[in-house]
């Protein structure tokens, strides 16, 4: 699952190895305790977008994983601070 966008992909064992290197930076494996929820969300489709506004165990887990990723927030804050200082 891509925790930033809510994209959920079903990986088959034979395709997992070839796609693993391509998808590695973006996608995080769903934990075993949430696998049933992920499969229910996928249904018979291979790729689905999960609504991150919902309050389900799968989205709560994805949001917690998304918070762990540093999106450069500190760098943006420092850049804004420097910009405000220059504009005085």
N, C-alpha and C positions, 0 to 999 in steps of 0.2 A: 504494500500500500504506500502510495505517495502521501505522506502525512501533511504536506503543505497544500496540495490541491484536492485531496480526497479521492484520487483515482485509485481504483482497486483492480488488480489484474490477477487472473487465475493462471498460475504457472504449472505446467505439466512437468513431471520428472524428466522426460527426455528433452524438453525445451529449456528447462531451468538452467542447465549448465551453459548453454549458448547465450541466453539472454541475461544471465546473472552479471556478467561483466559490463554489459551495456546499461543495465538498469540499476546497478549497484549504488551509485551516489544518490539517486532520487528515492528509490523504493526500500522500504523496511519490511521484513517478514512479519506477518501477523502472529502474535503469540498463540500457543496451542489452545489456551482457554477461550480465545475469541475466534478460533477457526470456524466453529459452527455458525457464528454470527456473520462472518465474512462470506461463507458459502451460501448462507440464506440471502444475503444482500446481492451476491452475484447471480444466483438462480442458474439459468442455463446459458448465461452470457459469459464471455471470456474477459470482458473489460467493462467496468461500470464506474460512474462518478457517484460517490457517496456525498450526500448533503451534510456538510460539516456543521450546519446550524442545528441539526437534530441533537437530542440528548440521549444517545445510545451508548452502550459500553464500548463499541467499536470506535465511535467518534471521540469519546472521552479519552480513550487510549491514544488515538492519533493526535489529539490536541496536546496531550502531555508529551508525546514524542516531538512534536513541532516546537514546543517551548525549549526543549533541550538543545535544539540546533541554533547556533549563533548566526543570525542573519546580518551581522555587521551593525547592530544597533548602536554599540558604543562608538564605532567609527563615524556613523551618521551624526550622532550627538556632538562629537568633537568637531566635525566639519561645520555644523550649524553654529556651534559656539564661536568658532574662529570667524565665520562669516558675519555674525552679529557684532563681534569686536571690530572687524574692519569697517563695517557700515556705520559706526558711531560718528 
